[in-house]
């Protein structure tokens, strides 16, 4: 369970949860970015000062496989190498928002019309 009684999403569970969150924060702030740029910005966070490039590279590729990141374009650098540019998908933004939502407060909300709309949307997505 998360700190506010919410169930945790799989992307924010386990050993890689903190790094996933840091990558999401970097890409939400500035995107599209290459893996090297993401690594540099992640290293600015206090807990990730000594994070290796290969760890961030592995994590970005895994997040892309899971559908949280998408490859936007491939740029050619000045040295002639290919630089893949990544950005967050709507799935990543949704996971980020759902992690911060207090579901108890949401259910206790006084806005009945909004809750009915939310319920209808959730049921529509589930029954796809």
Long-range contacts (C-beta under 8 A, 24 or more apart in sequence): 2-99, 4-102, 4-104, 5-102, 5-103, 5-104, 6-98, 6-99, 6-101, 6-102, 6-103, 8-99, 9-95, 9-98, 9-99, 11-63, 11-66, 11-68, 11-92, 11-95, 12-95, 12-99, 16-59, 16-62, 18-47, 18-48, 19-48, 19-51, 19-55, 19-56, 19-59, 20-59, 20-63, 20-68, 22-47, 22-48, 23-56, 23-59, 23-60, 23-63, 23-69, 24-68, 24-88, 24-92, 24-95, 24-96, 27-69, 27-86, 27-87, 27-88, 27-92, 28-88, 28-93, 28-96, 31-72, 31-86, 31-87, 31-88, 32-72, 32-73, 32-85, 32-86, 32-87, 33-85, 33-86, 33-87, 34-75, 34-83, 34-84, 34-85, 34-86, 35-60, 35-84, 35-86, 36-83, 38-86, 60-86, 63-92, 67-91, 68-92, 68-95
